[in-house]
Amino acid sequence: MYEYGSGSSDSSKSSSSEYRYSGPFYQDNIGSGSGHRTTLEVSEGKKKSFPRLMFKAVCVALVFGIVASVAFQATNYVGVQLRGENAAAVTGEEPAIVPEIETVAPQIGDIQRPGSGDVTAIVQECMPSLVAITNVSIREVENFWGFGWYNMPQQREQTSTGTGIVIGQNDTELLIVTNNHVIAGATNLTVLFSVDEGRDGASAVEAQIKGTDASKDVGVIAVPLKDIPAETLNEIKVATIGDSSQLQVGEQVVAIGNALGYGQSVTTGIISALNRDVTLQNDDGSLINNSLIQTDAAINPGNSGGALLNMNGEVIGINEAKYSSSYVEGVGYAIPISDVEGIIGDLKTMTIRPEVDAEKIGYLGINCQDVTEEISKQYDMPVGIYLKSVVSGCAADNAGLKRGDILTRFDGIGVSTYDSLRERLQYYEAGETVEVTVMSPENGEYVEKTVTVTLSSKEEVEAAS
């Protein structure tokens, strides 16, 4: 098992080896987890008296505190400037006819001959479908210099960047796919279109999360069409989706992404391997395991959510992670687009929901356990959320769900882990009615059922438990 931020499980390898998400790229690097700390050591030479030593230590601490405070404020200011917080929205009446955004045209030519100029043509055609995403969120950081209750973790604003791919539009929104970890925890999301990079007066526009699937690390965000300047809207293109199931090892690929938050950049390589099982750890400690495309095209922090393209200019993968090590180069990973195309289609149709206040969140009233791919193969069970028990008189019980059912979809969105279900529930209030799909054991086989559930409140579940 490989974990984000962990050393290699092979003791013969350097402890610096680790699988890492290729984004988001944290621009402030507060509490980055690098493991480096500044320590004050007393020289073993001349000994100093205790009062004098304490006086100097206090002085050093005061100076450090002042410098750290100034550095933090400066970083915060830079973060505000980078995320385009003061981006102006386009004014005027919404047009009666929704503008139709052009789709990337597939490239035709000799895709095997190196040096034929195909990469340049692909980049020119596909770059307008890429965006840079800036995520502003609140992060808890440890206060090393406090004491007593002052030493409790503090909440600070952080800015991170990633990439997204324009995948479609509806009557009012432009739809963009990215990685779930790029947009997770966002209090503010902004998007800068690649066609606007370097353009005088261009600024980022605000986006909202339409839907996510944490178990597959994908999410869809939406930008209102009315907020996009007409000049930009005319140049944006919708990416063409390819078929990753037809990939072969050795095929040439192109990766585009917002590496290090500097703007869109291009790398090239080949498909190094297919169906690589990689386990990654999210910031909240949850693990996801996916079968990924391995490529030697450089995938760097900030590339997450960007496009891995075949030589026809079709998206065949969503860049996600890299193998980070002092002795390894050229091992990057992307989510096969065909594995998540159906999920993306579901997320595109979702209604944007604001997060619900914690005291109003709805509950199903279940005790559960994840059925992973490994458990599924071992016990011949569907992948999903196994119901160990159902709280009597609460939402799941009232809808007819029972012990042994395996929950696979919530309100039309696939959920395969408790973490992904919890992620969805934070947008639903107690009393709301939703559809839930389960695989129910009957006569030695599993039968799919969809039931209507009215969510219970936390108090109702606790009272009935």
DRENMI-736919 format. One record per residue (C-alpha): x, y, z; residue number from 1. Coordinates in pm, 1 decimal, always signed. Example, Ala and Ser with C-alpha at 12.3 -4.5 7.8 and 13.67 -1.06 7.14 Angstrom:
2
- +1230.0 -450.0 +780.0 1
- +1367.0 -106.0 +714.0 2
END
This chain:
465
- +0.0 +0.0 +0.0 1
- +133.0 +340.1 -91.9 2
- +26.3 +645.0 +106.3 3
- +41.9 +1012.2 +34.7 4
- +325.9 +1158.3 +236.8 5
- +454.6 +820.0 +361.7 6
- +784.4 +648.9 +307.0 7
- +827.9 +342.0 +93.6 8
- +701.0 +14.5 +238.9 9
- +1020.7 -148.7 +111.7 10
- +1282.2 -106.5 +384.7 11
- +1557.9 -132.3 +128.6 12
- +1445.6 +187.6 -34.8 13
- +1508.8 +542.7 +73.9 14
- +1255.7 +686.5 +316.1 15
- +1203.1 +976.4 +75.0 16
- +1009.1 +749.6 -163.0 17
- +638.6 +819.7 -175.2 18
- +337.1 +839.0 -399.4 19
- +204.0 +1193.9 -398.3 20
- -86.2 +1372.9 -554.0 21
- +49.9 +1598.6 -826.2 22
- -159.9 +1878.4 -676.1 23
- -292.8 +2088.1 -536.4 24
- +19.4 +2303.0 -520.4 25
- +9.7 +2491.2 -189.5 26
- +139.8 +2837.9 -258.0 27
- +186.5 +2938.1 +105.0 28
- +342.7 +2604.4 +212.0 29
- +219.9 +2655.7 +569.6 30
- +252.4 +2325.8 +755.9 31
- +359.1 +2150.2 +439.9 32
- +468.8 +1845.6 +635.5 33
- +823.8 +1856.4 +508.3 34
- +949.3 +1754.7 +852.0 35
- +1202.2 +2039.4 +879.8 36
- +1215.3 +2231.5 +1206.8 37
- +1440.4 +2508.0 +1332.0 38
- +1615.0 +2412.1 +1655.8 39
- +1816.8 +2629.3 +1893.6 40
- +2121.4 +2450.8 +2029.8 41
- +2357.0 +2562.3 +2310.6 42
- +2718.3 +2553.0 +2207.9 43
- +2933.6 +2305.7 +2396.3 44
- +3212.9 +2567.5 +2416.9 45
- +3184.9 +2852.5 +2668.8 46
- +2912.4 +2794.0 +2929.4 47
- +2670.6 +3080.6 +2998.6 48
- +2483.3 +3165.1 +3319.3 49
- +2117.8 +3054.3 +3329.9 50
- +1960.6 +3407.6 +3365.3 51
- +2168.9 +3540.3 +3079.8 52
- +2084.7 +3239.4 +2863.9 53
- +1713.9 +3277.2 +2939.8 54
- +1726.8 +3651.8 +2854.8 55
- +1884.1 +3575.9 +2517.1 56
- +1638.6 +3294.5 +2447.8 57
- +1345.7 +3527.7 +2513.5 58
- +1498.1 +3789.8 +2281.4 59
- +1544.5 +3530.1 +2007.7 60
- +1183.6 +3414.9 +2050.7 61
- +1053.3 +3772.5 +2028.6 62
- +1253.2 +3843.0 +1713.6 63
- +1140.3 +3513.9 +1559.8 64
- +778.8 +3593.0 +1640.3 65
- +798.4 +3934.9 +1474.2 66
- +967.7 +3793.5 +1161.9 67
- +720.0 +3504.2 +1140.0 68
- +425.3 +3742.6 +1173.0 69
- +553.6 +3966.9 +892.7 70
- +623.2 +3662.0 +671.3 71
- +273.3 +3521.4 +730.1 72
- +102.5 +3851.0 +644.9 73
- +311.7 +3884.2 +328.5 74
- +222.4 +3528.0 +223.4 75
- -145.4 +3593.8 +288.5 76
- -129.6 +3908.5 +73.6 77
- +34.3 +3717.1 -212.9 78
- -234.7 +3448.4 -186.7 79
- -507.8 +3711.1 -220.6 80
- -343.4 +3854.7 -530.4 81
- -294.4 +3511.4 -687.9 82
- -650.5 +3395.9 -650.7 83
- -798.0 +3700.4 -822.6 84
- -1028.6 +3778.1 -530.9 85
- -1135.4 +4108.6 -683.9 86
- -1224.1 +3962.7 -1022.6 87
- -1494.8 +4169.2 -1183.4 88
- -1805.1 +3993.6 -1308.7 89
- -1936.0 +4070.0 -1656.3 90
- -2249.0 +4281.3 -1642.7 91
- -2540.7 +4305.1 -1881.7 92
- -2845.6 +4104.2 -1971.9 93
- -2817.5 +3730.1 -2021.7 94
- -2842.8 +3655.9 -2395.0 95
- -3157.2 +3485.6 -2515.3 96
- -2946.3 +3238.2 -2714.6 97
- -2678.5 +3048.3 -2523.1 98
- -2344.1 +3063.8 -2709.1 99
- -2227.4 +2723.3 -2826.2 100
- -1864.8 +2658.3 -2735.1 101
- -1647.3 +2498.0 -3001.7 102
- -1520.4 +2143.1 -2945.8 103
- -1159.1 +2039.6 -2990.3 104
- -1111.2 +1889.5 -3336.8 105
- -929.1 +1553.4 -3346.1 106
- -583.8 +1569.2 -3508.0 107
- -518.7 +1349.1 -3809.7 108
- -174.6 +1259.9 -3935.9 109
- +124.4 +1035.4 -3887.7 110
- +104.3 +987.9 -3510.8 111
- +395.7 +745.3 -3493.3 112
- +664.6 +948.1 -3665.3 113
- +864.6 +1143.8 -3401.3 114
- +942.7 +1506.2 -3475.9 115
- +651.4 +1544.9 -3715.6 116
- +517.5 +1853.6 -3533.5 117
- +206.1 +1679.5 -3405.1 118
- +262.1 +1796.7 -3046.7 119
- +252.6 +2162.2 -3151.0 120
- -75.1 +2110.8 -3337.8 121
- -225.5 +1920.9 -3044.2 122
- -127.4 +2191.2 -2796.1 123
- -266.3 +2470.4 -3014.0 124
- -596.2 +2287.0 -3054.3 125
- -635.4 +2156.4 -2697.8 126
- -491.8 +2432.4 -2479.7 127
- -817.4 +2638.7 -2492.7 128
- -993.2 +2357.1 -2304.3 129
- -760.2 +2386.5 -2000.6 130
- -808.6 +2607.9 -1695.4 131
- -606.9 +2693.9 -1385.0 132
- -798.4 +2643.0 -1058.6 133
- -726.3 +2834.9 -738.5 134
- -867.0 +2691.6 -415.6 135
- -887.4 +2904.7 -101.7 136
- -959.6 +2695.6 +207.5 137
- -912.0 +2695.1 +581.7 138
- -639.9 +2471.6 +719.5 139
- -545.9 +2381.3 +1075.3 140
- -179.0 +2437.8 +1160.5 141
- +6.4 +2360.3 +1481.1 142
- +119.0 +2649.6 +1697.7 143
- +471.0 +2546.3 +1804.3 144
- +537.1 +2863.0 +2005.8 145
- +232.8 +2861.7 +2230.2 146
- +178.9 +2711.3 +2571.8 147
- -125.8 +2578.9 +2753.0 148
- -445.2 +2638.2 +2555.9 149
- -250.4 +2871.0 +2324.3 150
- -83.2 +2559.9 +2185.0 151
- -407.6 +2438.0 +2023.6 152
- -411.9 +2411.8 +1641.1 153
- -494.2 +2737.7 +1467.9 154
- -705.6 +2784.7 +1156.7 155
- -539.3 +2975.2 +875.9 156
- -636.0 +3054.5 +521.7 157
- -436.9 +2873.6 +253.8 158
- -421.3 +2902.6 -122.1 159
- -355.7 +2607.1 -353.3 160
- -365.0 +2563.6 -728.6 161
- -454.5 +2285.6 -970.1 162
- -589.8 +2227.8 -1319.1 163
- -925.3 +2156.0 -1484.2 164
- -1057.3 +2044.8 -1823.4 165
- -1359.0 +2203.1 -1994.3 166
- -1594.6 +1912.9 -2069.8 167
- -1922.7 +2076.5 -2166.1 168
- -2189.9 +2334.7 -2099.0 169
- -2558.9 +2361.7 -2024.8 170
- -2798.1 +2653.0 -2061.8 171
- -2633.8 +2856.6 -1786.8 172
- -2299.6 +2698.7 -1693.7 173
- -1960.5 +2598.5 -1829.6 174
- -1863.4 +2257.9 -1686.3 175
- -1509.1 +2165.3 -1583.7 176
- -1372.9 +1832.8 -1456.1 177
- -1080.1 +1807.7 -1214.6 178
- -956.1 +1595.6 -923.9 179
- -1158.3 +1592.9 -604.1 180
- -845.8 +1669.6 -400.7 181
- -790.0 +1990.4 -601.8 182
- -1122.8 +2138.5 -489.8 183
- -1174.4 +1966.5 -153.3 184
- -1249.5 +2195.7 +139.6 185
- -1281.5 +2506.4 -76.6 186
- -1432.9 +2819.1 +74.5 187
- -1366.2 +3001.0 -251.6 188
- -1287.2 +2863.7 -599.7 189
- -1170.6 +3069.2 -896.2 190
- -1084.5 +2968.7 -1251.6 191
- -846.0 +3134.6 -1495.7 192
- -895.6 +3019.3 -1854.9 193
- -579.2 +2935.6 -2047.0 194
- -691.0 +3166.7 -2329.5 195
- -674.8 +3454.1 -2078.9 196
- -319.5 +3389.0 -1957.9 197
- -113.3 +3701.7 -2024.0 198
- -410.2 +3899.2 -2153.5 199
- -427.7 +4256.0 -2023.9 200
- -715.6 +4305.2 -1783.4 201
- -802.0 +3934.2 -1771.9 202
- -895.2 +3799.3 -1431.0 203
- -1020.7 +3481.6 -1269.4 204
- -1392.9 +3407.8 -1240.2 205
- -1563.0 +3237.0 -948.9 206
- -1666.9 +2872.5 -975.2 207
- -1880.9 +2642.2 -763.5 208
- -1858.2 +2270.0 -693.7 209
- -2127.9 +2082.5 -882.4 210
- -2045.2 +1735.1 -756.1 211
- -1758.6 +1510.2 -648.2 212
- -1675.6 +1142.7 -611.4 213
- -1402.6 +1114.9 -349.6 214
- -1357.3 +740.2 -405.0 215
- -1248.3 +801.7 -765.8 216
- -1088.3 +1140.9 -694.1 217
- -1293.0 +1328.8 -954.1 218
- -1510.8 +1636.9 -929.8 219
- -1700.5 +1873.2 -1157.2 220
- -1716.4 +2249.3 -1104.1 221
- -1931.0 +2504.7 -1285.9 222
- -1875.0 +2864.5 -1397.0 223
- -2182.4 +3075.4 -1486.8 224
- -2171.9 +3162.8 -1857.1 225
- -2282.5 +3518.1 -1778.0 226
- -1964.1 +3570.2 -1573.0 227
- -1732.4 +3481.7 -1862.7 228
- -1630.0 +3773.8 -2088.4 229
- -1753.6 +3737.5 -2445.3 230
- -1398.9 +3748.1 -2583.8 231
- -1297.7 +3459.1 -2359.3 232
- -1612.4 +3260.8 -2430.3 233
- -1544.5 +3278.4 -2803.6 234
- -1199.6 +3121.4 -2760.3 235
- -1274.9 +2847.1 -2505.9 236
- -1306.8 +2494.2 -2642.1 237
- -1467.5 +2178.9 -2502.3 238
- -1224.2 +1887.4 -2478.2 239
- -1279.3 +1575.9 -2687.0 240
- -1295.9 +1259.2 -2473.9 241
- -1106.6 +955.5 -2598.6 242
- -1119.2 +584.7 -2512.4 243
- -859.1 +489.5 -2252.4 244
- -959.5 +122.0 -2272.7 245
- -784.6 +103.0 -2611.6 246
- -450.0 +236.7 -2490.1 247
- -133.0 +39.3 -2549.5 248
- +198.6 +57.5 -2368.1 249
- +442.2 +270.5 -2567.1 250
- +186.8 +510.6 -2714.1 251
- +292.3 +873.7 -2718.4 252
- +104.5 +1113.9 -2489.6 253
- +97.8 +1483.8 -2406.1 254
- +30.3 +1622.7 -2057.0 255
- -92.8 +1977.5 -1999.1 256
- -138.3 +2135.9 -1657.5 257
- -86.9 +2429.8 -1424.8 258
- +248.1 +2305.4 -1292.4 259
- +360.5 +2485.2 -973.5 260
- +81.2 +2736.6 -1027.0 261
- +284.5 +2918.3 -1294.1 262
- +25.4 +2866.9 -1569.1 263
- -32.0 +2595.8 -1827.2 264
- +276.4 +2402.3 -1934.6 265
- +329.0 +2104.1 -2163.0 266
- +523.8 +1781.6 -2118.6 267
- +543.6 +1475.6 -2341.9 268
- +613.8 +1106.8 -2296.5 269
- +468.8 +762.0 -2348.4 270
- +230.6 +523.1 -2177.8 271
- +470.8 +337.7 -1948.9 272
- +220.6 +88.8 -1805.2 273
- -151.6 +28.5 -1766.2 274
- -368.6 -77.6 -1471.8 275
- -122.8 +22.1 -1200.7 276
- -287.3 -20.8 -858.4 277
- -196.2 +282.6 -648.9 278
- -324.6 +376.3 -302.7 279
- -322.0 +743.6 -206.7 280
- -402.4 +913.8 +121.2 281
- -616.6 +1228.0 +136.6 282
- -555.4 +1516.6 +375.1 283
- -830.2 +1380.3 +602.3 284
- -651.2 +1044.5 +631.2 285
- -891.0 +849.8 +407.4 286
- -742.7 +614.6 +149.0 287
- -843.0 +563.2 -211.8 288
- -720.9 +288.6 -439.5 289
- -750.0 +321.1 -815.0 290
- -611.1 +145.9 -1119.2 291
- -415.3 +415.2 -1302.5 292
- -225.1 +488.4 -1622.5 293
- +151.0 +521.6 -1567.9 294
- +336.7 +772.2 -1786.5 295
- +685.8 +920.5 -1802.8 296
- +545.3 +1259.2 -1908.9 297
- +638.0 +1493.4 -1621.9 298
- +348.1 +1529.2 -1373.7 299
- +428.1 +1797.4 -1115.3 300
- +245.9 +1969.8 -826.8 301
- -34.8 +2176.5 -979.1 302
- -80.8 +1932.2 -1269.4 303
- -357.8 +1749.8 -1083.5 304
- -684.2 +1763.1 -1275.9 305
- -507.0 +1838.1 -1604.1 306
- -530.7 +1649.4 -1930.7 307
- -334.7 +1348.5 -2049.6 308
- -387.0 +1349.5 -2427.1 309
- -327.2 +1093.9 -2697.9 310
- -176.9 +1198.1 -3030.7 311
- -524.4 +1271.7 -3168.4 312
- -570.9 +1541.4 -2904.8 313
- -828.6 +1337.5 -2712.5 314
- -837.0 +1327.3 -2331.6 315
- -750.8 +973.1 -2226.5 316
- -659.6 +1049.5 -1864.1 317
- -688.8 +1300.2 -1580.1 318
- -347.4 +1364.6 -1426.9 319
- -348.0 +1275.5 -1056.7 320
- -22.0 +1172.6 -891.8 321
- +349.9 +1112.3 -919.1 322
- +604.3 +888.6 -752.7 323
- +816.4 +1124.2 -545.1 324
- +1166.8 +1005.3 -468.2 325
- +1524.7 +1127.0 -479.2 326
- +1617.4 +833.3 -700.7 327
- +1309.2 +795.4 -925.7 328
- +1223.1 +1002.6 -1232.4 329
- +943.7 +989.7 -1486.3 330
- +678.3 +795.4 -1292.4 331
- +349.8 +981.8 -1309.3 332
- -9.9 +862.3 -1293.2 333
- -341.3 +955.1 -1450.6 334
- -698.9 +833.9 -1399.8 335
- -819.3 +647.3 -1712.7 336
- -1097.4 +861.8 -1855.8 337
- -1312.9 +565.3 -1957.3 338
- -1319.4 +444.7 -1594.8 339
- -1482.0 +766.6 -1474.2 340
- -1670.9 +890.3 -1780.8 341
- -2003.9 +768.4 -1641.2 342
- -1934.4 +927.5 -1303.3 343
- -1845.4 +1256.8 -1470.4 344
- -2169.0 +1238.9 -1668.9 345
- -2365.0 +1200.9 -1343.1 346
- -2178.9 +1487.2 -1175.0 347
- -2244.6 +1718.7 -1471.2 348
- -2620.1 +1692.1 -1421.9 349
- -2620.6 +1762.7 -1049.8 350
- -2771.8 +2074.7 -898.7 351
- -2521.7 +2292.7 -716.6 352
- -2581.2 +2266.6 -345.0 353
- -2434.4 +2475.2 -64.1 354
- -2292.8 +2297.7 +238.6 355
- -2546.7 +2249.6 +516.4 356
- -2484.5 +2371.2 +871.8 357
- -2351.5 +2085.7 +1083.5 358
- -2656.4 +2077.8 +1310.9 359
- -2892.6 +2045.7 +1010.5 360
- -2716.1 +1764.3 +818.6 361
- -2932.4 +1464.0 +733.7 362
- -2851.6 +1107.6 +842.1 363
- -2935.6 +763.3 +705.7 364
- -2911.2 +588.4 +1041.2 365
- -2673.5 +308.3 +945.7 366
- -2361.2 +136.0 +1076.4 367
- -2148.6 +33.2 +781.8 368
- -1823.1 -101.5 +644.3 369
- -1654.5 -46.1 +307.1 370
- -1648.9 -332.6 +58.7 371
- -1319.0 -269.3 -119.5 372
- -1204.7 -422.6 -447.0 373
- -1004.3 -677.6 -250.4 374
- -1300.0 -777.8 -30.6 375
- -1525.5 -783.0 -336.6 376
- -1304.0 -1034.2 -514.5 377
- -1247.9 -1245.3 -204.2 378
- -1616.0 -1278.8 -107.9 379
- -1787.0 -1222.5 -443.6 380
- -1968.8 -909.7 -324.2 381
- -2041.5 -581.5 -504.1 382
- -1809.9 -289.7 -424.6 383
- -1990.8 -40.0 -203.8 384
- -2095.9 +34.0 +153.6 385
- -2204.6 -275.9 +347.7 386
- -2482.4 -211.9 +600.8 387
- -2375.8 -384.9 +924.1 388
- -2690.1 -263.6 +1101.2 389
- -2980.6 -22.6 +1050.5 390
- -3109.1 +205.1 +1327.3 391
- -3473.5 +119.6 +1396.7 392
- -3724.4 +389.7 +1307.5 393
- -3476.3 +607.8 +1118.8 394
- -3427.5 +693.9 +751.1 395
- -3276.7 +370.4 +615.0 396
- -3506.0 +146.9 +821.1 397
- -3817.1 +341.5 +716.8 398
- -3715.8 +298.0 +350.1 399
- -3687.5 -78.9 +386.8 400
- -3307.5 -108.3 +388.8 401
- -3167.4 -390.0 +600.5 402
- -2850.9 -549.7 +728.5 403
- -2651.0 -704.7 +443.0 404
- -2755.4 -451.6 +177.4 405
- -2468.5 -280.4 -3.9 406
- -2524.4 +86.8 -79.6 407
- -2384.1 +190.5 -419.4 408
- -2553.5 +519.3 -515.8 409
- -2683.7 +821.2 -326.6 410
- -2908.2 +1069.8 -507.9 411
- -2786.8 +938.4 -843.3 412
- -2414.9 +959.6 -759.5 413
- -2198.2 +652.3 -715.0 414
- -2058.1 +601.9 -364.3 415
- -1823.2 +315.9 -283.9 416
- -1687.1 +419.7 +56.3 417
- -1826.2 +566.0 +374.3 418
- -1605.5 +871.6 +320.4 419
- -1762.9 +938.7 -19.2 420
- -2112.0 +899.0 +133.3 421
- -2025.6 +1137.6 +416.4 422
- -1894.0 +1385.2 +159.3 423
- -2232.1 +1380.5 -16.7 424
- -2442.1 +1400.3 +300.8 425
- -2291.0 +1733.4 +402.1 426
- -2503.5 +1895.8 +127.6 427
- -2837.3 +1748.3 +244.8 428
- -3059.9 +1858.8 +531.6 429
- -3259.3 +1634.5 +761.3 430
- -3609.1 +1592.4 +618.6 431
- -3496.8 +1595.7 +253.2 432
- -3603.5 +1304.2 +35.1 433
- -3345.3 +1134.8 -189.5 434
- -3311.7 +814.1 -389.5 435
- -3068.0 +551.3 -265.8 436
- -2956.0 +246.3 -464.4 437
- -2846.5 -75.5 -295.0 438
- -2746.1 -424.4 -399.3 439
- -2963.8 -654.4 -188.0 440
- -2889.1 -1027.2 -136.2 441
- -3174.6 -1248.3 -254.2 442
- -3162.2 -1624.5 -319.8 443
- -2784.1 -1635.9 -334.8 444
- -2735.6 -1335.4 -563.6 445
- -2742.2 -957.4 -541.5 446
- -3035.8 -764.8 -686.5 447
- -3025.2 -390.0 -746.9 448
- -3296.8 -186.6 -576.5 449
- -3363.6 +187.8 -566.6 450
- -3561.9 +323.3 -271.7 451
- -3675.2 +666.3 -157.3 452
- -3527.0 +779.5 +174.1 453
- -3628.4 +1073.1 +395.7 454
- -3317.7 +1172.3 +589.0 455
- -3327.7 +1174.1 +969.0 456
- -3173.1 +1431.7 +1199.1 457
- -2875.7 +1360.1 +1423.0 458
- -3097.8 +1385.7 +1729.6 459
- -3342.3 +1127.7 +1589.0 460
- -3064.4 +881.0 +1517.2 461
- -2903.3 +927.0 +1860.7 462
- -3239.4 +887.4 +2036.5 463
- -3315.9 +564.0 +1848.3 464
- -2969.1 +412.0 +1882.3 465
END
